[in-house]
Amino acid sequence: MTVTMNSALLLFRIVIGLTMAGHGAQKLFGWFGGSGPVRLRQGFEKQGYQPAWFWVALAIVGELGGGLSFAFGFLTPLGAAGMFGAMVMAARTHWKNGFFLQKGGYEYTLVLATASLTIGLIGPGSYALDTLLSIALPEVPVFGVLAGAALLVDLIGIMLTSRASASVQPERPSSAS
C-alpha cells in the first residue's frame, strides 16, 4: 500500500474508532452525557433484552473495546467485528424510526457498521499496532468468522426481544362475536 493509502486508513480508523469508543464510554461511565450502565440496563430491560446485563456488556465491549481496537489497529478483525455486532443491534433499535438520524433513525449506525466492514475486509493498513507488533492474523477469514458470530448473537437477541414484546402486547378483542 502507498503512504497516502496507509495515512488515509489511519485517519479513518482513528476518527471512526474513537467516535465508537466515545459511545461506549457514554454507556460504561456515563461520560459525554451518556446514560451509564444502570440506565442503559433499564432501557434494555424495557426493550425485552434478557438478561439485560448480558446485552449491556456486549454493547459496551462492542463499542468501547471494539472502537479502541479499531482506532489503534490492534487485533483489528476482533475490534471491527465487535463494532459491527454493536451497530447491527443498534440499527435494529432505531429501525422503526426510519433512515434519517434527526428522527432517531438508523443512518448513523449504518455508516459505522459499513466502516467496520470496510476495515474488517481490507485490514488496518501499515500504520497500526498489528503491523508494529507483527500480529499477522488471516484478517478476512478471522473477521468473517467473528462478524458472522456477532451477527448470529444479534439475531438471537432480536428474536428473543421480538418474542418478549409480542407476549407483552395486550390481546385485542375478537371482531367475530
C-alpha atoms as an extended CHARMM CRD file, in Angstrom:
* protein
*
       177  EXT
         1         1  MET       CA              0.0000000000        0.0000000000        0.0000000000  PROA      1               0.0000000000
         2         2  THR       CA              1.1160000000        3.5270000000       -0.6040000000  PROA      2               0.0000000000
         3         3  VAL       CA              1.9610000000        6.0250000000        2.1060000000  PROA      3               0.0000000000
         4         4  THR       CA             -1.1420000000        8.0180000000        1.1640000000  PROA      4               0.0000000000
         5         5  MET       CA             -3.4380000000        4.9990000000        1.4560000000  PROA      5               0.0000000000
         6         6  ASN       CA             -1.9200000000        3.9520000000        4.7810000000  PROA      6               0.0000000000
         7         7  SER       CA             -2.2770000000        7.5030000000        6.0840000000  PROA      7               0.0000000000
         8         8  ALA       CA             -5.9030000000        7.6180000000        4.9430000000  PROA      8               0.0000000000
         9         9  LEU       CA             -6.6280000000        4.2820000000        6.6640000000  PROA      9               0.0000000000
        10        10  LEU       CA             -5.0060000000        5.5660000000        9.8550000000  PROA      10              0.0000000000
        11        11  LEU       CA             -7.1010000000        8.7410000000        9.8080000000  PROA      11              0.0000000000
        12        12  PHE       CA            -10.2620000000        6.7490000000        9.0380000000  PROA      12              0.0000000000
        13        13  ARG       CA             -9.5860000000        4.2330000000       11.8300000000  PROA      13              0.0000000000
        14        14  ILE       CA             -8.7920000000        6.9070000000       14.4210000000  PROA      14              0.0000000000
        15        15  VAL       CA            -11.8470000000        9.0630000000       13.7260000000  PROA      15              0.0000000000
        16        16  ILE       CA            -14.3290000000        6.1830000000       13.4370000000  PROA      16              0.0000000000
        17        17  GLY       CA            -12.7630000000        4.1260000000       16.2460000000  PROA      17              0.0000000000
        18        18  LEU       CA            -12.5810000000        6.9540000000       18.7720000000  PROA      18              0.0000000000
        19        19  THR       CA            -16.1140000000        8.0280000000       17.8930000000  PROA      19              0.0000000000
        20        20  MET       CA            -17.2800000000        4.4930000000       18.6240000000  PROA      20              0.0000000000
        21        21  ALA       CA            -15.2010000000        4.3090000000       21.8040000000  PROA      21              0.0000000000
        22        22  GLY       CA            -16.8290000000        7.5600000000       22.9230000000  PROA      22              0.0000000000
        23        23  HSD       CA            -20.2420000000        5.9400000000       22.5850000000  PROA      23              0.0000000000
        24        24  GLY       CA            -19.0080000000        3.0140000000       24.6370000000  PROA      24              0.0000000000
        25        25  ALA       CA            -17.6810000000        5.4190000000       27.3000000000  PROA      25              0.0000000000
        26        26  GLN       CA            -21.1450000000        7.0060000000       27.4470000000  PROA      26              0.0000000000
        27        27  LYS       CA            -22.5770000000        3.5910000000       28.2250000000  PROA      27              0.0000000000
        28        28  LEU       CA            -19.9020000000        2.3870000000       30.6670000000  PROA      28              0.0000000000
        29        29  PHE       CA            -19.0190000000        5.5900000000       32.5220000000  PROA      29              0.0000000000
        30        30  GLY       CA            -21.8980000000        7.9590000000       31.7230000000  PROA      30              0.0000000000
        31        31  TRP       CA            -19.3660000000       10.3390000000       30.1440000000  PROA      31              0.0000000000
        32        32  PHE       CA            -20.2690000000       12.8620000000       27.4180000000  PROA      32              0.0000000000
        33        33  GLY       CA            -23.9030000000       12.9790000000       28.5380000000  PROA      33              0.0000000000
        34        34  GLY       CA            -24.3120000000        9.2160000000       28.3580000000  PROA      34              0.0000000000
        35        35  SER       CA            -26.6960000000        7.0270000000       30.2740000000  PROA      35              0.0000000000
        36        36  GLY       CA            -24.2080000000        4.9570000000       32.2380000000  PROA      36              0.0000000000
        37        37  PRO       CA            -24.6750000000        1.2280000000       32.7670000000  PROA      37              0.0000000000
        38        38  VAL       CA            -27.6210000000        1.3680000000       35.1990000000  PROA      38              0.0000000000
        39        39  ARG       CA            -29.8900000000        3.4640000000       32.9740000000  PROA      39              0.0000000000
        40        40  LEU       CA            -28.7150000000        1.5280000000       29.9330000000  PROA      40              0.0000000000
        41        41  ARG       CA            -29.6800000000       -1.7520000000       31.6260000000  PROA      41              0.0000000000
        42        42  GLN       CA            -33.1090000000       -0.3160000000       32.4640000000  PROA      42              0.0000000000
        43        43  GLY       CA            -33.5770000000        0.7080000000       28.8320000000  PROA      43              0.0000000000
        44        44  PHE       CA            -32.5570000000       -2.7380000000       27.6220000000  PROA      44              0.0000000000
        45        45  GLU       CA            -34.9860000000       -4.3530000000       30.0800000000  PROA      45              0.0000000000
        46        46  LYS       CA            -37.8320000000       -2.1870000000       28.7240000000  PROA      46              0.0000000000
        47        47  GLN       CA            -36.9470000000       -3.3790000000       25.2150000000  PROA      47              0.0000000000
        48        48  GLY       CA            -37.1380000000       -7.0070000000       26.3840000000  PROA      48              0.0000000000
        49        49  TYR       CA            -33.4320000000       -7.9310000000       26.4100000000  PROA      49              0.0000000000
        50        50  GLN       CA            -32.9300000000      -10.7070000000       28.9630000000  PROA      50              0.0000000000
        51        51  PRO       CA            -30.6940000000      -10.9060000000       30.8300000000  PROA      51              0.0000000000
        52        52  ALA       CA            -30.2360000000       -7.1830000000       30.3270000000  PROA      52              0.0000000000
        53        53  TRP       CA            -26.7590000000       -7.0860000000       31.8950000000  PROA      53              0.0000000000
        54        54  PHE       CA            -25.5110000000       -9.5160000000       29.2110000000  PROA      54              0.0000000000
        55        55  TRP       CA            -26.7070000000       -7.2740000000       26.3830000000  PROA      55              0.0000000000
        56        56  VAL       CA            -25.3470000000       -4.1770000000       28.1400000000  PROA      56              0.0000000000
        57        57  ALA       CA            -21.9420000000       -5.8750000000       28.4310000000  PROA      57              0.0000000000
        58        58  LEU       CA            -21.9860000000       -6.7880000000       24.7230000000  PROA      58              0.0000000000
        59        59  ALA       CA            -22.8610000000       -3.2150000000       23.7510000000  PROA      59              0.0000000000
        60        60  ILE       CA            -20.0650000000       -1.7890000000       25.9010000000  PROA      60              0.0000000000
        61        61  VAL       CA            -17.4610000000       -4.3010000000       24.7250000000  PROA      61              0.0000000000
        62        62  GLY       CA            -18.5000000000       -3.8250000000       21.0830000000  PROA      62              0.0000000000
        63        63  GLU       CA            -18.4480000000       -0.0400000000       21.2680000000  PROA      63              0.0000000000
        64        64  LEU       CA            -15.6870000000        0.8070000000       23.7490000000  PROA      64              0.0000000000
        65        65  GLY       CA            -13.4300000000       -2.2070000000       23.2230000000  PROA      65              0.0000000000
        66        66  GLY       CA            -14.1520000000       -2.5010000000       19.5180000000  PROA      66              0.0000000000
        67        67  GLY       CA            -13.6890000000        1.2260000000       18.9990000000  PROA      67              0.0000000000
        68        68  LEU       CA            -10.3030000000        1.3120000000       20.7330000000  PROA      68              0.0000000000
        69        69  SER       CA             -9.1380000000       -1.8180000000       18.9060000000  PROA      69              0.0000000000
        70        70  PHE       CA            -10.2650000000       -0.2780000000       15.6160000000  PROA      70              0.0000000000
        71        71  ALA       CA             -8.6300000000        3.1110000000       16.3010000000  PROA      71              0.0000000000
        72        72  PHE       CA             -5.2620000000        1.6410000000       17.2760000000  PROA      72              0.0000000000
        73        73  GLY       CA             -5.3100000000       -1.1390000000       14.7020000000  PROA      73              0.0000000000
        74        74  PHE       CA             -4.8020000000       -3.7180000000       17.4350000000  PROA      74              0.0000000000
        75        75  LEU       CA             -6.3970000000       -7.1320000000       16.9090000000  PROA      75              0.0000000000
        76        76  THR       CA             -8.2630000000       -5.3290000000       14.1680000000  PROA      76              0.0000000000
        77        77  PRO       CA            -10.5350000000       -8.1780000000       12.9810000000  PROA      77              0.0000000000
        78        78  LEU       CA            -11.8320000000       -8.5770000000       16.5460000000  PROA      78              0.0000000000
        79        79  GLY       CA            -12.4450000000       -4.8590000000       17.0340000000  PROA      79              0.0000000000
        80        80  ALA       CA            -14.1050000000       -4.4550000000       13.6340000000  PROA      80              0.0000000000
        81        81  ALA       CA            -16.3780000000       -7.4450000000       14.3060000000  PROA      81              0.0000000000
        82        82  GLY       CA            -17.2870000000       -6.0860000000       17.7550000000  PROA      82              0.0000000000
        83        83  MET       CA            -18.2180000000       -2.7450000000       16.2470000000  PROA      83              0.0000000000
        84        84  PHE       CA            -20.1980000000       -4.4750000000       13.5120000000  PROA      84              0.0000000000
        85        85  GLY       CA            -22.2010000000       -6.5050000000       16.0090000000  PROA      85              0.0000000000
        86        86  ALA       CA            -22.9160000000       -3.4740000000       18.1900000000  PROA      86              0.0000000000
        87        87  MET       CA            -24.0660000000       -1.4120000000       15.2050000000  PROA      87              0.0000000000
        88        88  VAL       CA            -26.3170000000       -4.1180000000       13.7700000000  PROA      88              0.0000000000
        89        89  MET       CA            -28.1100000000       -4.3190000000       17.1120000000  PROA      89              0.0000000000
        90        90  ALA       CA            -28.2530000000       -0.5220000000       17.3480000000  PROA      90              0.0000000000
        91        91  ALA       CA            -29.6920000000       -0.3220000000       13.8250000000  PROA      91              0.0000000000
        92        92  ARG       CA            -32.4020000000       -2.7740000000       14.8750000000  PROA      92              0.0000000000
        93        93  THR       CA            -33.2980000000       -0.4920000000       17.7880000000  PROA      93              0.0000000000
        94        94  HSD       CA            -33.5160000000        2.5730000000       15.5250000000  PROA      94              0.0000000000
        95        95  TRP       CA            -35.1270000000        0.8340000000       12.5190000000  PROA      95              0.0000000000
        96        96  LYS       CA            -38.6920000000        1.7660000000       13.4760000000  PROA      96              0.0000000000
        97        97  ASN       CA            -37.7640000000        5.4720000000       13.2330000000  PROA      97              0.0000000000
        98        98  GLY       CA            -36.7990000000        5.3100000000        9.5750000000  PROA      98              0.0000000000
        99        99  PHE       CA            -33.4890000000        6.1120000000        7.9530000000  PROA      99              0.0000000000
       100       100  PHE       CA            -32.5270000000        9.6410000000        8.9980000000  PROA      100             0.0000000000
       101       101  LEU       CA            -30.8560000000       10.3560000000       12.3190000000  PROA      101             0.0000000000
       102       102  GLN       CA            -32.8440000000       13.5310000000       13.0070000000  PROA      102             0.0000000000
       103       103  LYS       CA            -35.8880000000       11.3240000000       13.6370000000  PROA      103             0.0000000000
       104       104  GLY       CA            -33.8980000000        8.7330000000       15.5910000000  PROA      104             0.0000000000
       105       105  GLY       CA            -33.2680000000        6.5730000000       12.5230000000  PROA      105             0.0000000000
       106       106  TYR       CA            -30.5350000000        4.0990000000       11.7080000000  PROA      106             0.0000000000
       107       107  GLU       CA            -28.4900000000        6.2980000000        9.3240000000  PROA      107             0.0000000000
       108       108  TYR       CA            -25.5550000000        6.7250000000       11.7450000000  PROA      108             0.0000000000
       109       109  THR       CA            -25.4140000000        3.0760000000       12.7930000000  PROA      109             0.0000000000
       110       110  LEU       CA            -25.3940000000        2.0470000000        9.1220000000  PROA      110             0.0000000000
       111       111  VAL       CA            -22.3760000000        4.2800000000        8.4520000000  PROA      111             0.0000000000
       112       112  LEU       CA            -20.4610000000        2.8620000000       11.4290000000  PROA      112             0.0000000000
       113       113  ALA       CA            -21.3810000000       -0.7370000000       10.5460000000  PROA      113             0.0000000000
       114       114  THR       CA            -20.1550000000       -0.1230000000        6.9910000000  PROA      114             0.0000000000
       115       115  ALA       CA            -16.9180000000        1.3990000000        8.2850000000  PROA      115             0.0000000000
       116       116  SER       CA            -16.3080000000       -1.6670000000       10.4540000000  PROA      116             0.0000000000
       117       117  LEU       CA            -16.9790000000       -3.9730000000        7.4980000000  PROA      117             0.0000000000
       118       118  THR       CA            -14.5870000000       -1.9650000000        5.3470000000  PROA      118             0.0000000000
       119       119  ILE       CA            -11.6380000000       -2.1930000000        7.7400000000  PROA      119             0.0000000000
       120       120  GLY       CA            -12.5360000000       -5.7860000000        8.6040000000  PROA      120             0.0000000000
       121       121  LEU       CA            -12.2110000000       -6.7030000000        4.9420000000  PROA      121             0.0000000000
       122       122  ILE       CA             -9.2000000000       -4.6200000000        3.8620000000  PROA      122             0.0000000000
       123       123  GLY       CA             -7.2430000000       -4.5370000000        7.1200000000  PROA      123             0.0000000000
       124       124  PRO       CA             -5.8900000000       -1.6630000000        9.1830000000  PROA      124             0.0000000000
       125       125  GLY       CA             -3.0490000000       -0.6220000000        6.8840000000  PROA      125             0.0000000000
       126       126  SER       CA              0.6260000000       -0.3630000000        7.7560000000  PROA      126             0.0000000000
       127       127  TYR       CA              0.2470000000        2.2960000000       10.4610000000  PROA      127             0.0000000000
       128       128  ALA       CA             -1.3400000000        0.0030000000       13.0250000000  PROA      128             0.0000000000
       129       129  LEU       CA             -0.2930000000       -1.7860000000       16.1950000000  PROA      129             0.0000000000
       130       130  ASP       CA             -0.9760000000       -5.1030000000       14.4480000000  PROA      130             0.0000000000
       131       131  THR       CA              1.7870000000       -4.2350000000       11.9740000000  PROA      131             0.0000000000
       132       132  LEU       CA              4.1300000000       -2.7760000000       14.5890000000  PROA      132             0.0000000000
       133       133  LEU       CA              3.7630000000       -5.8700000000       16.8150000000  PROA      133             0.0000000000
       134       134  SER       CA              3.8920000000       -8.2800000000       13.8420000000  PROA      134             0.0000000000
       135       135  ILE       CA              0.4430000000       -9.6700000000       14.5830000000  PROA      135             0.0000000000
       136       136  ALA       CA             -0.2770000000      -11.4630000000       11.3420000000  PROA      136             0.0000000000
       137       137  LEU       CA             -3.8480000000      -12.6950000000       11.5950000000  PROA      137             0.0000000000
       138       138  PRO       CA             -5.5160000000      -14.0020000000        8.4530000000  PROA      138             0.0000000000
       139       139  GLU       CA             -7.6570000000      -10.8580000000        8.5620000000  PROA      139             0.0000000000
       140       140  VAL       CA            -10.5180000000      -11.6520000000        6.2080000000  PROA      140             0.0000000000
       141       141  PRO       CA            -11.1620000000      -15.2150000000        7.4630000000  PROA      141             0.0000000000
       142       142  VAL       CA            -10.8790000000      -14.1970000000       11.1240000000  PROA      142             0.0000000000
       143       143  PHE       CA            -13.0500000000      -11.1310000000       10.5950000000  PROA      143             0.0000000000
       144       144  GLY       CA            -15.5940000000      -13.1710000000        8.6250000000  PROA      144             0.0000000000
       145       145  VAL       CA            -15.9600000000      -15.7480000000       11.3940000000  PROA      145             0.0000000000
       146       146  LEU       CA            -16.1340000000      -13.1140000000       14.1470000000  PROA      146             0.0000000000
       147       147  ALA       CA            -18.5670000000      -10.8650000000       12.2430000000  PROA      147             0.0000000000
       148       148  GLY       CA            -20.7140000000      -13.9230000000       11.4820000000  PROA      148             0.0000000000
       149       149  ALA       CA            -20.7110000000      -14.8530000000       15.1770000000  PROA      149             0.0000000000
       150       150  ALA       CA            -21.6350000000      -11.2800000000       16.1360000000  PROA      150             0.0000000000
       151       151  LEU       CA            -24.4720000000      -11.3140000000       13.6180000000  PROA      151             0.0000000000
       152       152  LEU       CA            -25.7190000000      -14.6460000000       14.9940000000  PROA      152             0.0000000000
       153       153  VAL       CA            -25.7400000000      -13.2570000000       18.5470000000  PROA      153             0.0000000000
       154       154  ASP       CA            -27.6020000000      -10.1820000000       17.2730000000  PROA      154             0.0000000000
       155       155  LEU       CA            -30.2000000000      -12.3460000000       15.5300000000  PROA      155             0.0000000000
       156       156  ILE       CA            -30.7360000000      -14.3570000000       18.7060000000  PROA      156             0.0000000000
       157       157  GLY       CA            -31.2240000000      -11.1260000000       20.6430000000  PROA      157             0.0000000000
       158       158  ILE       CA            -33.6190000000       -9.7820000000       18.0390000000  PROA      158             0.0000000000
       159       159  MET       CA            -35.6780000000      -12.9880000000       18.1140000000  PROA      159             0.0000000000
       160       160  LEU       CA            -35.7830000000      -13.0360000000       21.9150000000  PROA      160             0.0000000000
       161       161  THR       CA            -36.8570000000       -9.4030000000       22.1910000000  PROA      161             0.0000000000
       162       162  SER       CA            -39.4140000000       -9.8340000000       19.4150000000  PROA      162             0.0000000000
       163       163  ARG       CA            -40.9930000000      -12.7310000000       21.3220000000  PROA      163             0.0000000000
       164       164  ALA       CA            -40.8870000000      -10.7880000000       24.5840000000  PROA      164             0.0000000000
       165       165  SER       CA            -42.5740000000       -7.7370000000       23.0640000000  PROA      165             0.0000000000
       166       166  ALA       CA            -45.1940000000       -9.9170000000       21.3480000000  PROA      166             0.0000000000
       167       167  SER       CA            -46.0930000000      -11.6110000000       24.6340000000  PROA      167             0.0000000000
       168       168  VAL       CA            -46.3940000000       -8.2670000000       26.4410000000  PROA      168             0.0000000000
       169       169  GLN       CA            -48.8570000000       -6.8030000000       23.9140000000  PROA      169             0.0000000000
       170       170  PRO       CA            -52.4380000000       -6.9760000000       25.1860000000  PROA      170             0.0000000000
       171       171  GLU       CA            -54.7870000000       -9.1940000000       23.2300000000  PROA      171             0.0000000000
       172       172  ARG       CA            -57.2520000000       -7.3940000000       21.0100000000  PROA      172             0.0000000000
       173       173  PRO       CA            -60.8960000000       -8.2940000000       21.3360000000  PROA      173             0.0000000000
       174       174  SER       CA            -62.1080000000      -10.5500000000       18.5850000000  PROA      174             0.0000000000
       175       175  SER       CA            -64.2590000000       -8.8700000000       15.9690000000  PROA      175             0.0000000000
       176       176  ALA       CA            -66.0660000000      -12.1610000000       15.2290000000  PROA      176             0.0000000000
       177       177  SER       CA            -68.6120000000      -12.0840000000       18.0550000000  PROA      177             0.0000000000
